[in-house]
Amino acid sequence: METKKKKKKKILLLILILLVLCISIVFLTSKGSNPITETISKIPGINKTIDSETIEMDGLDIDTERERLQMEVDENMLNARIASSLEPDSEGFVFLSLKNKYENKLLQVSVMDENSGDIYYTSPVLRPEDTIDYGKLLEIPSVGEYDCIAYFYYYTLDEEPISLVGAKVNLSVKEGE
């Protein structure tokens, strides 16, 4: 019964991390160029030079614009998955649950210690729809809890960089594991 509760907590934590990750991605990718920003004052406060009559609504189809914006969000949003708590066995194997969910992107994942910068794991390049359930750590740190960041590197199919996203994970090394 206890293991089911732990699994449910891990799943809920993973979902929460993914939600935060998606929100972060949307926020980071929304910093694209916007022609209106060039007319807005760089000084905080209301810019009274822009009024409602300046913006022309003629010829603007709201539904078409909404579809265009949704397509842009869908194309630029990244979706990543990794186990939120990594617990290596005695040989350094950990359950990762990695998956490249995209048909048009490559993915590579590295797990790095947040404090020391040590890299504990780097995945092979995941082609579209590839999964990795288990991976082997490059080194097994001493017994303890480690705050890490899983970095998700996305590339085009031609191996051109697209984006980098990070998610917090916990590396837990136990005695005798």
C-alpha positions as CSV (number, residue, x, y, z in Angstrom):
1,M,0.0,0.0,0.0
2,E,2.9,2.3,0.8
3,T,4.5,1.9,-2.6
4,K,1.3,2.8,-4.4
5,K,1.2,6.1,-2.4
6,K,4.9,6.7,-3.2
7,K,4.2,6.1,-6.9
8,K,1.2,8.4,-6.9
9,K,3.3,11.1,-5.2
10,K,6.0,10.6,-7.8
11,I,3.5,10.8,-10.6
12,L,1.9,14.0,-9.2
13,L,5.4,15.5,-8.7
14,L,6.3,14.7,-12.2
15,I,3.1,16.2,-13.6
16,L,3.7,19.3,-11.5
17,I,7.3,19.6,-12.8
18,L,6.1,19.2,-16.4
19,L,3.5,21.8,-15.9
20,V,6.0,24.3,-14.5
21,L,8.4,23.3,-17.3
22,C,5.7,23.9,-20.0
23,I,4.8,27.3,-18.4
24,S,8.4,28.3,-18.4
25,I,8.8,27.2,-22.0
26,V,5.8,29.3,-23.1
27,F,7.2,32.3,-21.1
28,L,10.7,31.9,-22.5
29,T,9.6,31.3,-26.1
30,S,7.1,34.3,-26.0
31,K,10.1,36.7,-26.0
32,G,10.1,36.8,-29.8
33,S,10.0,40.1,-31.8
34,N,6.8,42.0,-31.6
35,P,6.4,45.0,-34.0
36,I,4.3,46.9,-31.4
37,T,7.1,46.9,-28.8
38,E,9.2,49.3,-30.9
39,T,6.5,52.0,-30.4
40,I,6.2,51.5,-26.7
41,S,8.3,53.7,-24.4
42,K,11.2,51.9,-22.7
43,I,10.5,54.0,-19.5
44,P,8.0,52.3,-17.2
45,G,4.6,53.9,-17.1
46,I,1.7,54.6,-19.5
47,N,2.6,55.5,-23.0
48,K,-0.1,58.0,-23.9
49,T,1.0,58.3,-27.5
50,I,-0.8,55.1,-28.4
51,D,-4.6,55.2,-28.4
52,S,-7.3,53.0,-29.6
53,E,-7.7,54.9,-32.9
54,T,-4.0,54.1,-33.8
55,I,-4.8,50.4,-34.0
56,E,-6.6,49.6,-37.2
57,M,-9.0,46.6,-37.0
58,D,-10.0,46.7,-40.6
59,G,-9.3,43.4,-42.4
60,L,-8.3,41.6,-39.2
61,D,-10.0,38.2,-38.8
62,I,-9.9,37.3,-35.1
63,D,-10.4,33.6,-35.7
64,T,-7.6,33.5,-38.3
65,E,-5.3,35.4,-36.1
66,R,-6.1,33.1,-33.1
67,E,-5.4,30.0,-35.3
68,R,-2.1,31.6,-36.5
69,L,-1.0,32.3,-32.9
70,Q,-2.0,28.9,-31.7
71,M,0.0,27.3,-34.5
72,E,3.0,29.4,-33.5
73,V,2.6,28.3,-29.8
74,D,2.3,24.7,-30.8
75,E,5.4,24.8,-33.0
76,N,7.5,26.5,-30.3
77,M,6.3,24.7,-27.2
78,L,8.6,22.0,-25.9
79,N,7.3,19.0,-24.0
80,A,9.8,17.0,-22.0
81,R,9.6,14.1,-19.5
82,I,12.0,12.7,-17.0
83,A,11.6,10.9,-13.6
84,S,11.6,13.5,-10.9
85,S,13.7,11.4,-8.5
86,L,16.7,9.4,-9.7
87,E,17.8,6.5,-7.5
88,P,20.8,4.6,-8.9
89,D,21.4,0.9,-8.2
90,S,24.8,-0.4,-7.2
91,E,26.0,-0.3,-10.8
92,G,24.7,3.2,-11.4
93,F,21.6,2.4,-13.4
94,V,18.7,4.8,-12.9
95,F,15.1,4.9,-14.0
96,L,14.8,7.9,-16.3
97,S,11.6,7.5,-18.3
98,L,12.8,9.8,-21.1
99,K,10.8,10.2,-24.3
100,N,11.2,12.4,-27.4
101,K,7.6,13.2,-28.2
102,Y,8.3,15.1,-31.4
103,E,8.3,14.0,-35.0
104,N,10.5,16.9,-36.1
105,K,13.1,17.3,-33.3
106,L,16.1,15.6,-31.8
107,L,16.6,15.5,-28.1
108,Q,19.6,15.0,-25.8
109,V,19.4,15.1,-22.0
110,S,22.1,15.8,-19.4
111,V,21.7,15.6,-15.6
112,M,24.0,18.0,-13.8
113,D,24.5,18.7,-10.1
114,E,23.1,22.1,-9.4
115,N,25.8,23.0,-6.9
116,S,29.0,21.4,-8.2
117,G,28.3,21.4,-11.9
118,D,29.2,17.6,-12.1
119,I,27.5,15.9,-15.0
120,Y,26.1,12.6,-13.8
121,Y,24.3,11.5,-17.0
122,T,24.2,12.3,-20.7
123,S,21.8,10.5,-22.9
124,P,22.4,9.4,-26.5
125,V,20.6,11.5,-29.1
126,L,16.9,10.6,-29.1
127,R,15.4,10.6,-32.5
128,P,11.7,11.3,-32.9
129,E,9.5,9.0,-30.7
130,D,12.6,7.3,-29.1
131,T,12.4,6.4,-25.4
132,I,15.0,5.5,-22.7
133,D,13.7,3.8,-19.7
134,Y,17.0,3.3,-17.9
135,G,20.4,4.9,-18.2
136,K,23.7,4.5,-16.5
137,L,25.3,7.4,-14.5
138,L,28.7,8.5,-15.7
139,E,29.8,8.4,-12.0
140,I,28.0,7.5,-8.8
141,P,28.4,10.2,-6.2
142,S,28.8,9.4,-2.5
143,V,25.7,8.6,-0.4
144,G,23.4,11.5,-0.1
145,E,20.8,13.7,-1.8
146,Y,21.8,15.9,-4.7
147,D,19.8,18.7,-6.3
148,C,20.2,18.4,-10.0
149,I,19.0,19.9,-13.2
150,A,18.0,17.8,-16.2
151,Y,18.8,19.8,-19.2
152,F,16.9,19.1,-22.4
153,Y,18.7,20.1,-25.5
154,Y,16.5,20.2,-28.6
155,Y,17.8,20.2,-32.2
156,T,16.3,20.1,-35.7
157,L,16.6,16.9,-37.6
158,D,19.7,18.5,-39.3
159,E,21.2,18.8,-35.8
160,E,20.9,22.6,-35.6
161,P,20.2,23.8,-32.0
162,I,16.6,24.9,-31.3
163,S,16.3,25.3,-27.5
164,L,17.5,24.4,-24.1
165,V,15.1,23.7,-21.2
166,G,15.9,22.6,-17.6
167,A,13.9,20.8,-15.0
168,K,14.9,20.2,-11.3
169,V,15.4,16.5,-10.4
170,N,16.6,14.9,-7.2
171,L,19.5,12.3,-7.3
172,S,19.3,10.1,-4.2
173,V,22.2,7.7,-3.5
174,K,21.6,5.3,-0.7
175,E,23.9,3.2,1.4
176,G,24.5,-0.2,-0.2
177,E,22.7,0.6,-3.5
